[in-house]
Amino acid sequence: MNATKQRIAETFERHVESRGYARTTLDEVASELKISKKTIYVHFEGKRDIYAHVVARQAQKMKRRLAASVAPLPTYAGRVETAVRSILEQGRAHIDETAEDEWLREYEVAADAFRKANGDLLRELVQGGMDVGEFRTGDASLVEKMIAAMIVEYLLLVNADPSYNRDTELLERIGRFVG
């Protein structure tokens, strides 16, 4: 990534962290960097594109950390459960620090990046469990998409009511589904 694009992304990310996605403007980013808004559009299609870039980068970092943390576990079932638990914790933390309407605006962009990064990891874990006979054989990609759908729908419930906590039940159901 070229230096200007990186500076734009980093500045945008800082503004989103301090002010939120909705209140962050490209005018502010351009002003802080002492560049024109046109320069931003040379590197990104717009605000949504910058945010998608930032979130994709964050999601890949989280995937690497999560993959490293579950790798030592002795079973693929344990790895999947721990990965899903971590994804739920991250989702709850983001919900807690973000207003409901802001979360829904960010969710549209962020969900794709996190679904891809976490989905890649879940698919790898499911395939590994299938390969060693721990899980039923089948299409690991389909299983990963079904798990992601369960998590996404669950987090929408949590966003609507942050006190909603059926994490253990969700983990048990995912475990039965995968196994």
GIBELGI-V920582 format. One record per run of one state. SS is the DSSP state (helix for helix, strand for strand, loop for the rest). FROM is the first residue (numbers start at 1). LEN is the number of residues. If there is no record, write none. Layout:
BEGIN
ss=SS from=FROM len=LEN
ss=SS from=FROM len=LEN
END
This chain:
BEGIN
ss=loop from=1 len=2
ss=helix from=3 len=17
ss=loop from=20 len=6
ss=helix from=26 len=8
ss=loop from=34 len=3
ss=helix from=37 len=7
ss=loop from=44 len=3
ss=helix from=47 len=25
ss=loop from=72 len=4
ss=helix from=76 len=22
ss=loop from=98 len=2
ss=helix from=100 len=32
ss=loop from=132 len=8
ss=helix from=140 len=21
ss=loop from=161 len=6
ss=helix from=167 len=12
ss=loop from=179 len=1
END
